């Protein structure tokens, strides 16, 4: 049993790097991964490389879970043996009933931990399988907007500095500033000090793992938060072929969940409400369908 806390911490650490790198995975207590080098922060990641990195991290997390499960099962075996001894002692009148009840409770909790860990392994396996076998890009009737210079709907966060940062990073990374605005409105209501009960922080509600992935060292800093959130949106746009609904679902539930459910919005009430609220506002302002592509010019389109 003395190895359990170490293995659990290791699994949580890998999980924070994995599904936060995939999903803004919302696990608490994991150590923050090392921030990438400055040169890496500006480097564009192809959708294929993004998917491969996700698969590699997920496989590492799965290996940690399997090691944890093995340790838990070994501990359960010893607990079963100990319980059998206590039962004999109780029959001989050498121990009290409460010791048997305490042992039974420990066994029940141990079995529940194993079942939970095995369930998590199954979930990770399904996610990896989906990531390795993506379906072809969905064919939807989409009117793609030509450039960022189109007439933009009137919007403001109420803070000129934050408005400027949204436009700055939106143009730098090829993400429609209005989409960033819509996401920020839902995530934090433009409060830089916002913190969710799951640990998401700042204007763009970044999780520690996602912040570290994009070189964000202070999640409360508006410029860093907007930069990190915009780069995450950009990666999701590349991964999901610019589909606004899937980009929003990935930002909320993680790209792993979107892939696991066949490149559709996951059937989570929170995520579906999130996509509907932001998507409706964005689609109305931009005149595109919810399953359409973002209005931002995509850098790779210039090369064709």
C-alpha positions as CSV (number, residue, x, y, z in Angstrom):
1,X,0.0,0.0,0.0
2,X,2.9,2.4,0.5
3,X,3.5,2.6,-3.3
4,X,-0.1,3.7,-4.0
5,X,0.3,7.5,-3.2
6,X,3.4,7.7,-5.4
7,X,1.8,5.9,-8.3
8,X,-1.3,7.9,-8.0
9,X,0.6,11.2,-8.1
10,X,2.5,9.9,-11.1
11,X,-0.7,9.0,-12.9
12,X,-2.2,12.4,-12.1
13,X,0.9,14.2,-13.3
14,X,0.8,12.4,-16.6
15,X,-2.9,13.0,-16.8
16,X,-2.4,16.8,-16.4
17,X,0.1,16.9,-19.2
18,X,-2.1,14.6,-21.4
19,X,-5.6,15.6,-21.3
20,X,-4.9,19.2,-20.5
21,X,-2.8,19.1,-23.5
22,X,-5.8,17.6,-25.1
23,X,-8.7,18.8,-23.4
24,X,-8.2,21.3,-20.8
25,X,-8.5,18.2,-18.7
26,X,-9.7,19.4,-15.4
27,X,-7.8,17.5,-12.7
28,X,-6.5,19.2,-9.6
29,X,-3.2,18.6,-7.8
30,X,-1.0,17.6,-10.7
31,X,2.4,19.4,-10.9
32,X,2.7,21.9,-13.8
33,X,4.7,20.6,-16.7
34,X,7.7,22.5,-17.8
35,X,6.9,25.4,-20.1
36,X,8.0,25.1,-23.7
37,X,10.9,27.1,-25.0
38,X,10.1,30.5,-26.5
39,X,10.9,29.2,-30.0
40,X,8.4,26.4,-29.6
41,X,5.6,28.7,-28.4
42,X,5.5,30.4,-31.8
43,X,5.9,27.2,-33.8
44,X,2.8,26.0,-35.8
45,X,1.7,22.4,-35.2
46,X,0.1,20.5,-38.0
47,X,-3.1,18.6,-37.3
48,X,-1.4,15.3,-37.8
49,X,1.4,16.2,-35.3
50,X,-1.1,17.5,-32.9
51,X,-2.9,14.2,-33.0
52,X,0.3,12.1,-32.7
53,X,1.4,14.1,-29.7
54,X,-2.0,13.5,-28.1
55,X,-1.8,9.8,-28.8
56,X,1.7,9.5,-27.3
57,X,0.7,11.4,-24.1
58,X,-2.5,9.3,-23.8
59,X,-0.5,6.1,-24.1
60,X,1.8,7.3,-21.4
61,X,-1.1,8.0,-19.1
62,X,-2.6,4.6,-19.9
63,X,0.7,2.9,-18.9
64,X,0.6,4.8,-15.6
65,X,-3.0,3.7,-15.0
66,X,-2.2,0.1,-15.7
67,X,0.8,0.2,-13.2
68,X,-1.5,1.7,-10.7
69,X,-4.2,-0.9,-11.3
70,X,-1.6,-3.7,-10.8
71,X,-0.5,-2.2,-7.5
72,X,-4.1,-1.9,-6.3
73,X,-4.9,-5.5,-7.3
74,X,-1.9,-6.8,-5.4
75,X,-3.0,-4.7,-2.4
76,X,-6.5,-6.1,-2.7
77,X,-5.2,-9.7,-2.7
78,X,-3.3,-9.1,0.5
79,X,-6.3,-7.4,2.0
80,X,-8.5,-10.4,1.1
81,X,-6.0,-12.7,2.8
82,X,-5.9,-10.5,5.9
83,X,-9.7,-10.4,6.0
84,X,-9.9,-14.2,5.9
85,X,-7.6,-14.4,8.9
86,X,-9.8,-11.8,10.8
87,X,-12.9,-13.9,10.0
88,X,-11.2,-16.9,11.7
89,X,-10.2,-14.9,14.7
90,X,-13.7,-13.6,15.0
91,X,-15.1,-17.1,14.9
92,X,-12.8,-18.0,17.7
93,X,-14.0,-15.0,19.7
94,X,-10.6,-13.3,19.7
95,X,-11.6,-10.0,18.0
96,X,-14.7,-7.8,18.0
97,X,-17.2,-7.5,15.2
98,X,-16.2,-4.0,14.4
99,X,-12.8,-5.2,13.2
100,X,-14.6,-7.4,10.6
101,X,-16.8,-4.6,9.6
102,X,-13.8,-2.3,9.2
103,X,-12.0,-4.9,7.1
104,X,-15.1,-5.3,4.9
105,X,-15.3,-1.6,4.3
106,X,-11.7,-1.4,3.3
107,X,-12.2,-4.3,0.8
108,X,-15.2,-2.5,-0.7
109,X,-13.3,0.7,-1.1
110,X,-10.3,-1.1,-2.6
111,X,-12.5,-2.9,-5.2
112,X,-14.1,0.4,-6.1
113,X,-10.7,2.0,-6.7
114,X,-9.8,-0.8,-9.0
115,X,-13.1,-0.6,-10.9
116,X,-12.7,3.1,-11.3
117,X,-9.1,2.8,-12.5
118,X,-10.1,0.0,-15.0
119,X,-12.9,2.2,-16.2
120,X,-10.5,5.1,-16.8
121,X,-8.2,2.7,-18.7
122,X,-11.1,1.7,-21.0
123,X,-11.9,5.4,-21.6
124,X,-8.3,6.2,-22.5
125,X,-8.2,3.2,-24.8
126,X,-11.3,4.3,-26.6
127,X,-9.9,7.8,-27.0
128,X,-6.6,6.5,-28.4
129,X,-8.5,4.3,-30.9
130,X,-10.6,7.2,-32.0
131,X,-7.5,9.4,-32.4
132,X,-5.7,6.8,-34.5
133,X,-8.7,6.3,-36.8
134,X,-10.2,9.7,-37.5
135,X,-13.1,9.8,-39.9
136,X,-12.9,11.9,-43.0
137,X,-13.6,15.6,-42.5
138,X,-17.4,16.1,-42.4
139,X,-19.0,17.5,-45.5
140,X,-21.2,20.3,-44.6
141,X,-22.7,23.2,-46.7
142,X,-20.4,26.0,-45.6
143,X,-19.9,29.5,-46.9
144,X,-16.3,30.2,-45.9
145,X,-15.5,33.9,-45.3
146,X,-12.6,35.1,-47.4
147,X,-10.7,37.2,-44.8
148,X,-10.5,39.0,-41.5
149,X,-11.1,42.3,-43.3
150,X,-14.8,41.6,-43.6
151,X,-17.3,43.8,-41.7
152,X,-17.1,42.6,-38.1
153,X,-20.0,42.8,-35.7
154,X,-19.7,45.5,-33.1
155,X,-18.2,44.1,-29.9
156,X,-16.3,45.3,-26.8
157,X,-15.3,43.8,-23.5
158,X,-15.6,47.2,-21.9
159,X,-11.8,47.4,-21.7
160,X,-9.8,49.0,-24.6
161,X,-6.7,47.2,-23.6
162,X,-8.3,43.8,-23.6
163,X,-10.0,44.5,-26.9
164,X,-6.7,45.4,-28.4
165,X,-5.1,42.2,-27.1
166,X,-7.9,40.1,-28.6
167,X,-7.3,41.7,-32.0
168,X,-3.5,41.5,-31.7
169,X,-3.4,37.7,-30.9
170,X,-6.4,37.0,-33.2
171,X,-4.5,38.4,-36.1
172,X,-1.2,36.9,-35.1
173,X,-2.5,33.4,-34.9
174,X,-5.3,33.6,-37.5
175,X,-8.2,33.3,-35.2
176,X,-11.3,35.5,-35.7
177,X,-11.1,38.1,-32.8
178,X,-14.9,37.9,-32.6
179,X,-14.7,34.2,-31.8
180,X,-12.1,34.9,-29.1
181,X,-14.5,37.5,-27.7
182,X,-17.4,35.1,-27.7
183,X,-15.4,32.4,-25.9
184,X,-14.1,34.9,-23.3
185,X,-17.6,36.3,-22.7
186,X,-18.8,32.8,-21.8
187,X,-15.7,31.6,-19.9
188,X,-15.0,34.5,-17.6
189,X,-17.4,37.4,-18.4
190,X,-14.2,39.4,-19.0
191,X,-12.9,39.1,-15.5
192,X,-9.1,38.5,-15.4
193,X,-9.3,37.2,-11.8
194,X,-11.9,34.6,-12.5
195,X,-11.3,31.1,-11.1
196,X,-13.6,28.1,-11.7
197,X,-14.3,25.4,-9.1
198,X,-12.3,23.1,-11.4
199,X,-9.2,25.3,-11.3
200,X,-9.6,27.1,-14.7
201,X,-8.1,30.6,-14.3
202,X,-8.1,34.0,-16.0
203,X,-9.9,35.6,-19.0
204,X,-9.7,32.5,-21.1
205,X,-10.1,30.1,-18.2
206,X,-7.0,28.1,-18.8
207,X,-6.1,25.0,-16.8
208,X,-2.5,24.8,-15.5
209,X,-1.5,22.1,-18.0
210,X,-2.9,24.0,-20.9
211,X,-1.2,27.2,-19.7
212,X,2.1,25.5,-19.4
213,X,1.7,23.9,-22.9
214,X,1.5,27.4,-24.4
215,X,4.2,29.1,-22.3
216,X,1.8,30.9,-20.0
217,X,3.5,31.6,-16.7
218,X,0.9,33.9,-15.2
219,X,-2.7,32.8,-15.9
220,X,-4.1,36.0,-14.4
221,X,-2.1,38.2,-16.8
222,X,-4.6,39.3,-19.6
223,X,-2.0,39.2,-22.4
224,X,-0.7,35.7,-21.5
225,X,-4.2,34.3,-21.0
226,X,-5.4,35.6,-24.3
227,X,-2.3,34.4,-26.1
228,X,-2.6,30.9,-24.6
229,X,-6.4,30.6,-25.2
230,X,-6.0,31.9,-28.8
231,X,-3.3,29.4,-29.6
232,X,-5.4,26.6,-28.2
233,X,-8.4,27.7,-30.3
234,X,-6.0,27.8,-33.3
235,X,-4.8,24.3,-32.7
236,X,-8.4,23.1,-32.4
237,X,-9.4,24.8,-35.6
238,X,-6.6,23.0,-37.4
239,X,-7.4,19.7,-35.8
240,X,-11.2,19.9,-36.6
241,X,-10.9,21.5,-40.1
242,X,-12.2,24.8,-38.9
243,X,-15.6,23.4,-37.6
244,X,-16.8,26.0,-35.1
245,X,-19.0,23.6,-33.2
246,X,-16.2,21.1,-32.8
247,X,-13.7,23.8,-31.9
248,X,-16.0,25.0,-29.1
249,X,-16.7,21.4,-27.9
250,X,-12.9,20.7,-27.8
251,X,-12.2,23.9,-25.8
252,X,-14.8,22.9,-23.2
253,X,-14.6,19.1,-23.0
254,X,-11.2,18.4,-24.6
255,X,-10.3,17.3,-28.1
256,X,-10.1,13.8,-26.9
257,X,-13.8,13.7,-26.1
258,X,-14.7,15.1,-29.5
259,X,-12.6,12.4,-31.2
260,X,-13.9,9.6,-28.9
261,X,-17.5,10.5,-29.9
262,X,-16.8,10.2,-33.6
263,X,-15.8,13.8,-34.2
264,X,-19.2,15.1,-32.9
265,X,-20.1,17.3,-30.0
266,X,-19.9,15.0,-26.9
267,X,-23.2,14.2,-25.3
268,X,-22.4,16.2,-22.1
269,X,-25.1,18.7,-21.1
270,X,-22.5,21.3,-20.1
271,X,-20.6,21.0,-23.4
272,X,-23.8,21.0,-25.6
273,X,-25.0,24.1,-23.7
274,X,-21.6,25.7,-24.1
275,X,-21.5,25.1,-27.9
276,X,-25.0,26.3,-28.3
277,X,-24.6,29.5,-26.4
278,X,-21.3,30.6,-27.9
279,X,-22.0,29.1,-31.3
280,X,-25.3,30.9,-31.6
281,X,-23.8,34.3,-30.7
282,X,-20.9,33.7,-33.1
283,X,-22.9,32.4,-36.0
284,X,-25.4,35.3,-35.7
285,X,-22.6,37.9,-35.7
286,X,-20.7,36.3,-38.5
287,X,-23.5,35.0,-40.7
288,X,-22.1,31.4,-40.8
289,X,-23.7,28.1,-39.8
290,X,-22.8,26.5,-36.4
291,X,-21.1,23.6,-38.3
292,X,-19.4,26.0,-40.6
293,X,-15.8,27.3,-40.5
294,X,-14.5,30.3,-38.6
295,X,-14.3,33.6,-40.4
296,X,-10.5,33.9,-39.8
297,X,-8.2,33.6,-42.7
298,X,-6.2,30.4,-42.2
299,X,-2.5,30.8,-43.0
300,X,-2.2,27.6,-44.9
301,X,-4.9,28.7,-47.3
302,X,-2.5,31.3,-48.7
303,X,-0.1,28.6,-49.9
304,X,-2.7,26.9,-52.1
